[in-house]
């Protein structure tokens, strides 16, 4: 499977724009570019039933985040604090940056 392209990076603030968690805001914990998925803090929570692995440990139900498709997420610009589309451009020195299309500011983490 080839590497997909995604505009999200770890520690970005995103808002869910579709699905059962629509409107929720969270931080990106991990990005899976090959599958176009991301793991977002406290979004798309599932119940995971775990078995007892040792004699002194009990089986339990663990609540944890599941992956969510990046098309259902929109980045929140740290400058204008609005959700918006993300553009990419190359600066004169050759570094590639992401920028907010509504305010034009760079959204790369400092």
N, C-alpha and C positions, 0 to 999 in steps of 0.2 A: 504494500500500500504506500503510495507516494505521500510526501509531506504536504499538508494543506497550508493555506495562507490564512492567518487570523490577525486581527488588529488588536487583540487583547494580550496583555502581559500580566505576570504575577503582581499582586498588590494593587491592581487597578480597581477603582470604585465603579461598579456597574449597577444598572437598574434592569430588572426583568420586564420585558415589554410584551410577553405572550406566555400563556400557560397558566397553571394553577397558582403560581406565585407572582402573578403580574403586579407590578408596582413596588415590589420589595427591592431594597438596596443592599448590596453586600460587597465584600472584597473578594477578588479572585485569588483562590488558594493555589490552583494549579491549572495549566493549560495543556490540552492534548491536541496539538495541531494536526496530527494525522487523521483524527476523527472529527475535527472541527467542534470539539467539546471543551467545556471548562468546568471546574469545580468551584462553586461560589459559596462563601460562608453563609450558613443558615438559610440556604435556598435549595429547593427540591429535596427535602428531608425524606428519608426512607427508614423503615424499621428492618434491621438486620438481626435475624435469629441466630445466635451462636450456641454451639454445643459446649458442654463441659469437657475441657481437654485434660484436666488433671482431677484426681480424686477429691481434692479440697476446693475445687472451683465449681461454681454453679453455672448452668446454662442461663442465658439472659437475652433480652431484646435490647439491641443497641440502636439508638437514633443517630443517623449520620447523613451527610450530604451525598447526593448522587450527581453524576455529570448532567450538564444541561447544554444544549446546542448553542453555539455562539450567535446564531441568527435570532435567538430569543433574548439576547442581551444587548444593551446599549451603554456605551461608555459615558461616564459623567466627567465633564471637563473640570479640572481643578481650578481653573481661572474664572470661568463664568458660571460655574456650578449648575449647568444645564446639561441634559442629555443631548447628544448630537452625533452626527456622523464624523468619521475619522478619515483624514487624508494623510498621505505620505509624501514627503519631499526630501530631496537631497540638498544639503547645504553646499556652499562653495568649497569647504574643506573636505567634502566627500562623505560626511556623516549623514546617515539617514535618520529622520525624525518623524514622529507622528504629530499631527496638528488638528485642532478642533476646527471644523468647517464653518461653525457659526461665528466664532470670535477671532479665529485665525491664530490663536496663541499655541505655542508648543505644549504638548501634554506629557512630555518625557519626564520621568521622575528625576528630581534633582539629586 
